[in-house]
Amino acid sequence: MNFKNIRVTIFGLGLHGGGLGAVLWLMKKGAKLLISDFKDEQYLASSIKIINAQYKKLKQQKHLVHTPIWHLGVSKHSEAEVKRAEFLVITPDMPRTSPVFKWAKKYQVPFRIADTAMFIENSHYPLIGITGTRGKTTTTKLVGEMLIKFDPRTVVAGNLRVSPLPYLDLEKKYLPNLPWVVLELSSWQVEGLVQVKKNPKIAVITNLYPDHLNRYRGFSDYIKAKAIILAYQNKDDIAVLNYDNTQVKKLAKSAKGKVYWFSKNKLPKNLSGAYLEKDWLWFTDNNISKQIIKRSDYSLLGNYQTENILAALIVAQIIGVDSVKIRSVLKKFTGVAGRLELVRKINNVEFYNDTAATSPEATVAALEALQGRVTNYESRIKSRGSRDIVIILGGSDKGLSFKELMKLVKNQCQAIVFLPGAASEKMKKHLTDFKRPMISADSMIEAIKEAHLLVNKNGIVLLSPAAASFGMFKNSYERGEQFNKIVKSLK
């Protein structure tokens, strides 16, 4: 990967992760960069500031560094941006129907999908790749923390606003005993593996539900994209799959190596993996089973978190992390920001940030968790009566159905506050018989104030939009950050 004086066009800078990570790394390698993005300088100000600071630092250190060419706020990418390049780095969320891909083929310009594909192609680290519709961030964080207990050099990166590219430069330092690298991978990042024809040593698929149907032709195409994480594995590699998810279960036939399963029910005797039985989480391999932890010993809220924990402990056990260290992590782990995050309690009203819920299934899981469906392990969680949740819903549409979610909302929510967006309008069509308060807000601050006025004593205000954030917010992170900031300022 010698990029010295190589002309590289970056399509999609963004505010974190892929584009920005690639720019910083390539600049340090002496590449001649052209950066093209539909967003303007004002929107991208934070990324531009970071790039300019690195440029200045490299100049001061007498590195070979070229001044980037900026094409920002463009209405469309141009053929000339491809033609002048010797290499392309393309943002993962660029539709595969974009003419950029056609031009790359026309001019025989090699491309990679953001920084993750570049890293995976050139890395010698043992890799763990984690994908799925829901739970991949929590699972990635759990695996990372468990492995850090095993080896403090463990790298956790990918779709977490952390670029893995800088760690390529550390390989020589770590040889011959390289640490594990844990990567969260979106479906679009997984698609980037097609160019590099290389897969993680351990591939985890948490679950598969309809998502991003504004981008894919249908659910089957979305599943095919996720399944690429198994496509280039070999017989010595490992797949960790969800036994309870029908679509994931079907992918086992494409796994070339050993399959480990996780399930919220006891697994059949001939299968290896992790499962829940009688309030205990178990790990089993080659028909030898051992107890790992009781459900009452960890604090993650929600039944669905059991799947994430089971997947993580399988990876940790395979690598050799002992059960004591695994239990230590699980007892202290309180979750991930923006994923059913308890932000504040005001006069017994709890405010939860679940901004990462960008699909109906994710919001269903949040509602079920917060309704206090009490079992032994949740006995410390106060059981709540029905209709004491005020939910903040809506945003931009990803082509998903909200019919089943709205049934649950009607049964379990005291009131609804909608954020602006096409998804909100689709949701409202299923709520013509909703007799309780239903309000549309023009901003996050208005949504929170309305929800706070509506919520019952001892109730919950839940931000769990079931939709994407684009239009009103830069991304779901900003949506959650606004929620937290406003909630913390409430009197």
Beta strands, then each sheet from edge to edge (+ up, - down):
strand 1: 7-11
strand 2: 32-37
strand 3: 69-72
strand 4: 87-90
strand 5: 111-113
strand 6: 127-131
strand 7: 155-158
strand 8: 181-184
strand 9: 202-205
strand 10: 238-242
strand 11: 258-263
strand 12: 273-277
strand 13: 280-285
strand 14: 288-294
strand 15: 341-346
strand 16: 349-353
strand 17: 389-393
strand 18: 413-418
strand 19: 438-440
strand 20: 460-463
sheet 1: 3+ 2+ 1+ 4+ 5+
sheet 2: 7+ 8+ 6+ 9+ 10+ 11+ 12+ 13- 14+
sheet 3: 15+ 16- 20- 17- 18- 19-
end
